[in-house]
């Protein structure tokens, strides 16, 4: 009886404790009463297109979306810090969109015989312009803003003030030589750091591209703009225009900012944080991979020297051993007792023959790859598939000839096991080529990082992107 009472008390106390702990856990996950920085919910959106040129110059195009979160005050100025470079030819435009009418006043019905002119109905309700939508089908104008640069800060005074709680957009253009430096093999290495602002940046995207005659490292493919030649010309219009504009070309330029051959993005940057992109470009692909080619060549040469030295020592040792025994081997039967001592010259011919076979097989493989790429990229015809099938059929005869040719020849001349050894060495050479190719691919692959979005709450930030905060 006492045991039952004790068990009941224990269960009751455990149940009360469980309810208490659950309530504490539920309270602990409740959201805070207010966000430490309400402006984070309306942070700015930055989109860059950075064009690098053959003289090392960078042309920066920036599209900014922002919201006025200052209670009771209109927004007339925006400031941005330019880290590490001296910008030139700074130009800014405010993007002004006219509101669209969403409700019209009732109109009178006229008789069809009435010859009076048609009178458009009055609009009684307008929709606020949506600057978050890049593709705006209403009327958009671009008004020249006043720009001032002091030390490292660009201050933009917009021609039309933004009321509290409303949003706006602006375009910023400038050039700079400070983002690049000369690298090895006549390449340019760039390091672009985004502008810093005292507001949080909700979304940031950077697109990097080059002039058409340059190659960008780790770029998957060239970007084909909807109107490819107009983007560069519009950049010139940004610098030369003295007044505001409103035309379709400027709309296309505005929409394409953020595109590039390489695109990276980040989310929820804290005030005065920046995002950095690094890379290289040159006027030819081999210059971009010159370092990897040099490293691969040195490694291959060192391996060949080491392998050649080992073969030299082995051949010398086998010759000496063969001379000491005074028992000339038979060239026809490798398995006979008189051939227990391996002749050095035969081993040398086996190594050379296997190396030649592997080079021929690898070279033919490269030829097939390059020929197929050329056929598909530069010359399209209904006979392409037939040509490739014919090439595959021919390859069934060429590959055995290259791979087994030396092994069969040495096997006939020196014996069966010499042929088997030659074939094994041929496979070994091919495996070495495969490892070298794989190593080169690993060295030249893109080292892009993909930042994970982290909510900007309670003044904390834990982001996987490279950020740098300026010293206050």
Residue, then its C-alpha position, 0 to 999 in steps of 0.5 A: x500500500x505504501x509503495x502504491x502511494x509513493x509511486x503515485x506521489x512520484x508520478x504526480x511530481x514528475x507530471x507537474x515538473x514536466x508541465x513546468x518545464x514545457x511552459x518555460x520552453x514555450x515561453x523561451x521560443x516566443x518572438x521578441x516584443x520588437x525588433x532591435x533594428x526595424x530598418x532591417x525589414x526595409x533594408x536596401x537592395x543593391x545590384x552591381x554590374x562591374x565591367x573590367x577593361x583591357x587597361x585594368x579599369x573597372x566600370x561600376x554600375x549600381x542599382x539601389x532600391x531603398x525605403x525611407x524609414x525615418x519617421x516624420x522626415x523626408x529622405x533627400x540624401x543617401x551616402x555610400x562609402x567607397x572602400x579602397x579606391x578613388x572613383x572617377x566620373x561619378x554620375x547618379x540618377x534618381x529613378x522616378x516612376x509615375x503611379x498607375x491609375x487603378x480606379x476611374x470615376x464614372x463616365x456619362x454615356x454619350x449617344x453614338x450620334x454625339x459628335x463631341x470629342x471623347x473625354x477621358x475619365x478622371x482617376x480617383x485612385x492611384x497605385x503607388x509605384x513598385x520599385x521592387x519590380x525591375x520590370x515596370x510597365x508604367x512611365x519611368x523617368x531618370x532625373x540627374x542627382x547631385x553627387x558630392x565625393x569627400x574622402x571616401x564617401x559619395x553623397x547623393x542628393x535626389x531631386x525628388x524627396x522620398x516621403x516617410x514609408x515610401x520607397x525609391x530607386x537610384x542608379x550610380x555609375x563610376x570608374x576606377x583603376x583601383x580594383x585591379x593589379x597586374x598579375x603573372x602571364x600578363x593577366x589582371x587580378x581584380x578584387x571588387x568590394x561593394x559600397x558600404x552604407x549605414x543602412x542594412x542591405x537586405x539583398x546584394x548581387x554582383x555580376x562581373x563581366x569584361x569587354x568582348x575581347x577579354x576572357x574571365x577566369x571561372x566564367x561558365x559562358x559569355x552572357x548574351x544580353x537581350x540587346x548586347x551592344x546597348x549596355x556598353x553604350x548606355x554606360x557611356x550615356x550615364x557619364x555624358x548625359x547632363x540632364x534627365x532622360x526617359x527612353x526605352x534604352x535606359x529602361x533596358x540598361x536599368x533592368x540589366x544591372x546585376x547581370x554578368x558572366x560571374x554572379x554572386x550574391x549575399x543577404x542581410x548585410x549589417x550596416x557598414x558591411x561589404x561583400x568582396x569578389x576576387x578573380x582574374x581576366x586576360x586576353x586569352x584563356x592560356x594566360x588565365x591558366x598559365x600558373x596551373x599549366x606551369x605547375x603541371x609542367x614542372x610536376x610532369x618534368x620532375x616525375x619524368x626525371x625521377x622515373x628516368x633516373x630509377x630506370x637508369x639505375x635499374x638498367x645499370x644494376x641489371x646489366x651488371x648482374x647479367x655480366x657477373x653471371x655470364x649467362x646470356x639470356x634467350x630472346x625467345x623463351x622468357x620462361x626458360x631457366x636461362x632467363x631468370x636474370x632480366x636483361x636490362x636493354x629489354x626492360x628499357x625497350x619495354x618502358x620506351x614502347x609502353x610510353x610511346x603507346x600511351x602517348x599515341x592513345x592519349x593523343x588520339x583521345x584528345x584529337x577525338x575530343x577537339x574534333x567533336x567539339x569543333x564539329x558541334x560548335x562551329x559546323x552544324x550539319x545533318x552529317x555530324x552524327x554520321x561522322x561521329x559514328x564513323x569515327x567511333x567505328x574507326x576508333x575500335x581498330x585504332x585504340x587496340x593498335x595503339x594500346x596493344x601494338x608495342x606489347x605484341x611486338x615486344x612479346x614476339x621479339x622477347x617473350x610472352x611475359x615481356x609483352x604482358x609487362x609492356x601492356x601493364x606499363x602502358x596502362x600505368x602511363x595512362x593512369x598517370x595521365x588521368x591523375x595529372x588531368x584530374x589534378x589540373x581540373x582541381x587546380x583550375x576549378x571555380x572557387x565560388x562560395x555560396x553564402x547562406x541567408x541568415x535573418x538580420x534579427x536583434x543586431x546579430x549576424x552570422x553569415x557565410x560570406x566574406x564581409x569586412x566592417x570599416x573601422x569607426 
